[in-house]
Structures are given as C-alpha cells and as structure tokens.
Amino acid sequence: MPYSKVFEQVQQNIQLAYRQAIDADARLDSLQQAGLGKFKAIFSKDQGFSTESNRFKPYVAELVELYDDIKKDAEPDTELLKDLVAQLGLVLQMMQEFKQKSK
C-alpha cells in the first residue's frame, strides 16, 4: 500500500494527540473548577470539525473515526487525508499553545 508510511505517521500523531488531550483536558477541568475556561468549543465549525466541545478528547475521537474511514478504503481519498492531516495539526498546535499559556 503506497500510503502505509503516511498512515503510520498519522497514527503516531493521533496517539500523541490523545495522550496530550488527556493532560490538556485535566488542566481544563482544573481551570473550570476555578471559575475560568468558560467557553463553548475549542474549535469553530469553519475549522472543519463536526464536534463541538470544550475539551480536546472529543476532537481527537473525531480524527480517529476519520482516520479509520480513510484507511479502510483500498484507494484512500487524498482530499480527506489532507483534511485529516490539517485538522490533526490544528489539534496538536492548539494543545501546545494551551500548554504553554497555562503554565
């Protein structure tokens, strides 16, 4: 499969995103308990997500579903794959920024 290296890299980054999402969501829980972090969603609809959540794990779960859908096709949809990689980049970037700003 010509996409095997791409899928391997995407899977590794999704796993990284999941681990980071657990930490980021715990930090968001702490902020919310302190009366901070009052927002409805991390990402807006125009950023390509159908999920609307004030935590990161639901966005990562959406990426996992998309990844699984793309990977099961014999000939993956390259546009969907590009969208997945872009959204994964957004999630990782947002979590990194959140981590730096919430120290």
Stockholm file with secondary structure:
# STOCKHOLM 1.0

chainA/1-103         MPYSKVFEQVQQNIQLAYRQAIDADARLDSLQQAGLGKFKAIFSKDQGFSTESNRFKPYVAELVELYDDIKKDAEPDTELLKDLVAQLGLVLQMMQEFKQKSK
#=GR chainA/1-103 SS CTTHHHHHHHHHHHHHHHHHHHHHHHHHHHHHHTTCCCCSCSSCGGGTCSCCCSSSHHHHHHHHHHHHHHHHSSSCCHHHHHHHHHHHHHHHHHHHHHHHHTC
#=GC SS_cons         CTTHHHHHHHHHHHHHHHHHHHHHHHHHHHHHHTTCCCCSCSSCGGGTCSCCCSSSHHHHHHHHHHHHHHHHSSSCCHHHHHHHHHHHHHHHHHHHHHHHHTC
//
